[in-house]
């Protein structure tokens, strides 16, 4: 079902009902861009914390412009799922001059790709559903209340009064009418007087005028015709502003009209909240949320519709699991035992084809009429709702495969099954060599990197020079940082102890540092920058504090598999690879090897219900 601002009001009940009935919910998003070229590009040796900060700085200034949500409802009697996909166009249209007017980035390659896939940008800008964060909604609501309080206490326009720090409005006094505006103001006063005396109409529309002229008219008409008229500003079809004068029968009716106007403003604010209502319902449902390679989707959903993303990585994890208590990433499932040896390519479209064949089984899913029934016959990749739909199909197929391992085996495995717990609240990490996932409920895996070295060298060096330098120690993997530095990882880890002794010599054109030493120096440098006030990172507001999160033991992922090997990154690349490749490119990766250890994930926390554990803002109540 396609949902725009044209049909959002009539669709919200249908969406809410589908979410509340759902066994689980899938999500997908489309963006105006993925990363800022040259700014903290992601690398295979990032830690989850470093990856979060890179995405925070390099991705969050783009817009989330289409959100796909698919509710999967299990029918026990028919032993099949009913899928209800919704395709939302979202655009942060400023509904008044007091609302946020967002600036955002676009990446030409991303827009060109979306156009090639049939994305309708005219529909986005004309009919995109607006949204406000809870903080923005609360701020505007308070501004409306203050403005109407001032209206009740003064004849002057809202622009001519200001709060004194409390609940009382303090008149600033009337503005002297400039000579160049006198003729216009007098003509309007004559028109209003004629309207009151000779017309039987209830309202009079005044011609469009400037904001300053409207301010003068509020002041003059309120003084000249007290308790006789109500003046209200409105917008025309082309957003031109004009005043509407309504005939009043005394002070009591004027007060009633002002109360009505306040309610109209609240109703308009409610429409501006828009798509945030859907995200609120999903959060408060506590249902499992399933996505594919969903870290970037999650970051945008939290930042656009809930709260500013925190600078602290631990606060981000806390915020994520409070708003969405149960998350599952199908790309992580596909790259973890017992699936990774059976799934060679984990891109979403390839995954769908794989799990429709043996040893998997295509699940029985129906889509009711009016909910995108054409998705059953037609492939529409990169339409957010379709991607959400096939993400759910892949999840059901892989879950049912796990049902074979239950005692006794089951054909359909429910989303609440303990067999799925090892995957819950762990997000797939693209291109990380030895850390397969971000753990939202516990400490992240910390593999040893004694075999990794940071090397600086002349700008004329190429990959062949590094291969030659490290040739006595076997094969290597190069991670380029820039033209004069890189990380070099040894394939034969047992040779690591010999590197510093053999290669660190005086007079060489290169410099080698162990990975741990390089990271230690980086932390010290950042501390010095912070203490001196020269930190370059943009400070963001923290997420709500004092989340009340109960503890619950959660199983670790099964990482007792074959040692990690990237299926797409060759170890003998002759030239430099592109250091600015995007964070969302689909590639197949496997989970970490035995050297990470069975217990690295540790004991974690699990949020049972987002509505009770999350500090719900007043605007939601």
Protein Blocks (a to p, Z undefined) as FASTA:
>chain_A
ZZdfklmmmmmmmmmmmmmmpmbdcdddddfbfbdghiapacfkbcfklmmmmmmmmmmm
pccfbdcdddddddfklopadddddddddddddfbfkbccddddddfklmmmmmmnopaf
klmmmmoccdddfklmmmmmmmmmmmmmmmmmpcbdfklgccehiabdcdebjadddfkl
mmmmmmmmmmmmmmmmmpcbfbdcdddddfklmmmmmmmmmmmmghkaccdddddfkopa
cddddddebjklmmmmmmmmmmmmmmmmmmmnmmmmmmmmmmmnopacddehkllmmmmm
mmmmmcccdfblklmmmmmmmmmmbacdfklmmmpcfklmmmmblcfklmmmmmmpcfbd
cddddddehilpmmmmpccehiaklmmmmmmmmmmmmmmmmmmmpccddfbdcfklmklm
mmgopacdehiaklmbdcfkbccddddfklbccddddfkbcfklmmmmmmmnopaddddf
blmbccdddfblmlmmmmmmmmmcghiabdcddfklmmmmmmmmmmmmmmnopafbdcdd
dddehiacdddddddddfbbcddddfklcfkbfbdcdfkbcfkbccddddddfknopkln
opadddfblklmpccdfklZZ
